[in-house]
Amino acid sequence: MDMRAILERLIGFETVSHMTNIPLMRFVEGVLAEAGIESTLIFDETGEKANLYAVVGPRDVPGVVLSGHVDVVPVEGQDWTRPPFALTQEGSRLYGRGTTDMKGFDACAIACLLAAAKRELKVPLILALSHDEEVGCRGVGSIIDAMAEWPVSPRLCIVGEPTSLEAAIGHKGKVALRVHCTGRAGHSSAAPQALNAIHLAMDFTAAVRALQARVAAEGPFDTDYDVPYTTLHVGKINGGVQVNVVAHSCVIDMEIRSLAGDDPARLIAKLEAAAEAIVAPLRGAFPEAAIRIERLWDYPGLGTAADADVVSFVKGLTGGNAHLKVAYGTEGGMFAQRLGLPTVVCGPGAMAQGHMPDEFIEIAQLERCEAMLAALLARCEAGF
C-alpha cells in the first residue's frame, strides 16, 4: 500500500478530537500487520480512543521516533467547497481535513515503516501515533510512559507537524487556566448591596492585561518568534443569569503561552497575588468573595539548541540549511522533557493551511517528505 492510498484512507476517518479514533487505529494496525509489523494499541480510560506505536528493527539499539497525531479539528462553521473527509485532488493539491495537520505526515511515516519491514535495519524506526493532540497534547502521555519503561530508550524524535520540511527547533509551551470568580447575587435595583462576579472578572482581566504589558516590556525575550515573549490571553468569559440579577459567579478561560525557558508558574503566582489584592478589601462585607485559579492542562515548550546533533541530522535528511521556531504547540516538548529525547519538528505542508476550510497540502511537499524519510531509512540501514 503506497503513501497516497494510505492518506486517502486516513482522511476518510472522521477523527475530530471529540470522536473515537479506533477505526483509524485498527486500519493502521491492519496495514502494519500485513507487512509483518506488530503494533501496540494503548486505549484511554473510555476505550473510545487509542494511541499506537510500532517498532521495525532491533530492540537493543536506540531508535528514531516518528511522531504524529491522528485527531483533527472540527469542520462545523467552516465554508468548505470540497468534502472534508474525502481526499480530493485538484491540480497540484490534495484537499481534505488533516491533509496538512497532520495525516499527510502520518501517511508518509506509515509507508516508511512498510518499506523498513523489507530492509535489514541496524537502527530501529519507531512509529508513534497519538490522539487528542488538538485539545492540549493530552493523549500522547501513555506512549511516552510506555517508552520510559523500555530497556533501551529511543535516540531522537522527529515530530511531523507541518513546517514546510524545515527543521523547527522550538515552540512555546501552554498552560490552560480556568478562573472562578465568586460574588453575591442580588436584585439589580439594589446592585451596590450585592457583589457582582462579572465585575470581579473584569478587574481580574485588567490584571491579566497589566501583567502582559509588563512581560512585553521586560521579557524574557526570544527574537526567533514573531511574538518574542510569553503571552497571556483571555479567551472566554461566562457569567450572569439575566440583566436584572447581579451575577453570583463568573468564569474566565485563559491561557499562558510561555517561552521554553520561562516558567509559567511564576506568572500564575503573580495572577494569584493580583486576585487576592482584588478580593481582600471586599471580604469584610462579602466573606464569600473569591477569585480562584484552576490549572486545567498544560504541555511544555520545546527548546532544542540550534547546534544540537539532531538539528544537523534532520537538515541532512532534508537537504535544508535553515531552522526556525514555530508559533503553535506540538508534542515535541513532551518527548524532549519527559524522555530527554533530542527532538526536532519537521513535516510537510504549512500550518497556514491547517485548521482552515478547504485544508490542503501540496503533492510536492508529500514527495519531499517521502524523500526525507527514505534518507532516514537509508541511515537506519547503514547504522547512521
N, C-alpha and C positions, 0 to 999 in steps of 0.2 A: 504494500500500500504506500503510495507516494505522499509527499507533503501536501499537495493540493487536495487529494482525496481525503486526507485526514482533516485538513482545515474545513472542508465542506461539511463533514460530519460534526466537527466541534461547533461550528456556527449554528448548526441545526438544533443543538440542545439549548433550550431557554434556561440558562443558568444565572438569572438575576439573583442577587445576593439573598433575597428573602425566600428563594425557592430551592428545592432539592437539586443537588448535582450528581446524585447517584447514577442515573442513566448514563451520563457522560463518563463518569469514572469507570463504570462497568465496560463501556465501549473501549476505553483506553486499556483497561486490564485485558480485555479480549484480544486487542490488536497486538499487545506485547506478548501475550501467551502464544499466539500463533507463530511468533518468531522464537519461541523457546525462552522468553524472558519472564521470570517470576516477578510479580509486583506485590506490594503490600498496601492494603487499604486501612486507614485509621479513621474510624467513624466518630462523629461528635456525639454528645450526650443524647441528642434527639434521634440519632440513626438516620436522619434525613440528609446529612452531608458527610463527606469524607475527604480526607487527603490521600494522596497516593505517592509512593516512592518506589523506584526500581533501580537496580544496580546491574550494570553489564561490565564484566571484567573481574579481576582478582579482588578478594575481600580483605587481603592482608596488606594492601598498599593504599595510601591516601588518594582519594579520587576527586573528581571535579563535579561539583553540583551545578546542574542546570535548573534554575528555579523559575516557576511560573505559577500564576493563579488562573483558575478557570471561571470564577464568577465575573459577572458583568453588571453594569449599571442599568437601571430601567430605561425603557423607551417611551413610557407614557408621557404625554405632554409635549413630545417632540414631533416635528413635522417631517416624517420620513417619506421619501418618494420611492423607496425600494423596500422589499420585505426585510425587516431587520434580522430575522432568524433563518435566512437562506442566503447562501453565498451567490452573489451576482457579479459577473464581470462586465465592465464597460470600459473599453479601451485598455489602458494600462493599469486600471484599478480594480480591486476586489472589494465589494461593499458587503457590509453586514456587521451587526453588533458584536464587538470583540475582535474584529479583524486586526485592529491595531492594539487594543488594550484588552487581553494580550494573547488571544488564541493564535495569532499568526506565529508568535514565537513558540507557543506550546506545540503547534503542528510541526514546526521545524525541529524542535527538540525530540519529539516522539519519533520522527523519521530518522533522526540521527541515531537514536538508540536501536532502531531496527537495522540500520546499516552496521552499527557496532557489533550486533549479535553475530555477524558474519566474519568478524575480524578477531585476531588474537591480540587483545589489549594488554599492555603492561601497566597502564594506569586506568582505573575504572571510571566509567561515566555513571553519574547518578542523576536520575530524573526526579524532581520534587514538584508535585502539583498540589496546590492548596485551594481551600475555599475561604470565603469571607475576607479577602484582601480589601475589597472595595468599601468595606464598612469598618476599617480600622486595623487591618492586618491581624484579625482575631482568629484566623483559622490555622495558620502555619505553625503555631507553637507546638502542636503534637508531633509534627515531623521533626522539629528541632529537638524536642525531648527524646525522640527515638534515636536520632543521630548522636546525641550526647552519651547514649549508652553503648554505642558501637565500640568494639575493641580498638579500631583504627579510625581516627577522625578524618573527615574529608580534608583535602588540601587547599581548595579555594572554591569560590562560589561566583557564578555568573547569573545575575538576575536579568531576565529578558524583557523588562519593561521597555517601552519604545523610547529610543534615544537617537534614532536615525543611524544606529550602529556606531555611534561614538561612545567612547568609554566615559561613563559618568562615575565620578569618584565620591560624590557627596549629595546628600539631601537633608532637609531639616526633619527633626522629629516632631511628633504631635502628641498633645495631651488634650483630651476632650473633657470638659468640665460642665457640671450642672449646678447652678447656684439657686438655692431655695431661699426666697425672701418671705418672711412671716410678719404680718402686721396684725391689726384688729379690725374686724368687719364693723360696719355701721351704715346707717342711712345717710345718703349723700346730703340731705338737708342739714345734718349735723356733722359734716365731714371733719371739721377740726377736732372733734371729740374722739375720732377714731384714728387709726394708723394705717395709711394706705400702703399696701405692699408694693404696688406699682411704683409709687414714689421712691420707696427703698431701692427698687430695681433700677430706677433712673439714676439715683445717687451712686449706686454701685457701678453702673455703666459709665458714669462720668469718671469714676476712679480708674476703671479699666483704660479709658482713653488717656487719662493723665499718665498712667504708668507706661502706656505705649509711647507717648510723646517722650518720656524720659529715656526709654530704651532706644528710640530712634536717634536721640541726641547723644547718648552716652555709650551706646554699644553694649556688648561687644559686636564687632563687625566682621563680615566676610564678604569682600567685594566680588567674589566669584558668583554671587547671587544677584539677580535683578533687584530684589529687596534684601539689602545686605545685613539685616539684623533680625532678631527674633520678633515675631508678630503676635499680637493678642487681638482676637476678633470675636465680637458678639454676633451670633448667627440667628438666634431665635429668642423671642420673649413671649411668654404666655401667662396672662393673669386677668383677673376680674371676671365678674358674672354678667353685669349689665350696668348701664350708666348711672343708675340711682343707688348703687350699692358700692360702698368703699371696699376695695379688694382686701381680702384677708391674706391671700397668698399670690405669689408671682414667681415664675421660674424662668431663669435665663440659661440658655445653652450657648456655650462659648468654647473657644479653643485657644491653645498656645502652640505655635509652630516655632520650634527653637533650633538655633544653630547647634551643630553636633557637639560643640564644646561648651554650650550654655545650659546649665542645669535648670529645667523649668520649675523645680521645687522652690528655688529662691523667689521666683515670680509669684508662685502660688502663696508663699508665705507673706509676700507684700500685699497680695489681694486679701488674704485673711486679716491682716492688720488694718487694711482700709475698711473692710466690712465691720470690724469691731469698732472702729472710730465712728462709723455711721450710726450704729445702733446703741452704743454705750450711753449717749446723752438721753436716749429715749426710754431706757429701761425703768426709770423711776415711775413714769406714768403708764408705761406699757411693758410689764415684765416679760411678756412673751415675744417681744421684738427680737428678731434674729435674721442673720444672713449666713447661711451655711453652704460651704463649697464642697461638692461631691466630685470625686475623681472617677470618671466613667471608664475610660480605657486610654491606652497610650501605645505608641511604638517609638523606638529610639531613632535618632538620626544616623546617617552614615557619614563617616569622615575618613575615607581611605587616603593615605598620603599619595601625593602625585608621583613620587619616585618609588612607590612600592612595586615589588616584583610583579604582583598580579596586574597592575596597570600596564606595564610594558608587555606582559604576556598577552593580554587581551588586545592591545594595539597591534601586536604581531599577528594575531589571528585575523584582524580586520584590515590590516594594511594602513590604518589611520595613524595620525600623529597627534591629534588634539585630544584633550579631555575636557570635561565640563562638570558642573553641578546642576542638578535639576530641582525645580520648584516643588514637585509633587513627592509624596512619600512612597516608599516601597518596603518590601520585606527584607531588603538588603541589610538594613541596620540591625535587624534581629539576628540574622545569621552571623554578622560581624560581632555583635555584642555578646550574644549568648553562647556561641560556639567558638568565638575567636577566629573566625574564618576570614582570610583576606577576600574582600568582596568588591566587585565592580558591577554596575548596572549597564547592560548593553543589549539592545534588542532592536528589531526592525520597526519602522514606522515612526511617526511623530505624534506626541501627545496632543498636539493641536487638533488632531482628528479624533482622539479618544473622547468618549462621553458625548459626542455630538450626534445630531441626526445625520443619517446617511454616512455613518462612520466608514472609512475605507483605509486600505493600505495599498501602496504601490507594489506591483508584482516585482519590480526591480529590487525593492527592499527585501522581500522574501528570498529572492535569489541570492542576494548578498549575505543574508543570514545563513542560508544553506551553505554558502561558501565558507563563512566563518566557522560553522560547526564541522564542516568537512576538514578544515585545517586543524581544528581541535582534535578530531578523531585521529588524524594522522599523527599528531603529537602524542596522543594517548597510546597509539600503537607502537610508536618509537620509544616510549618511556620518558617523554618530554625532552 
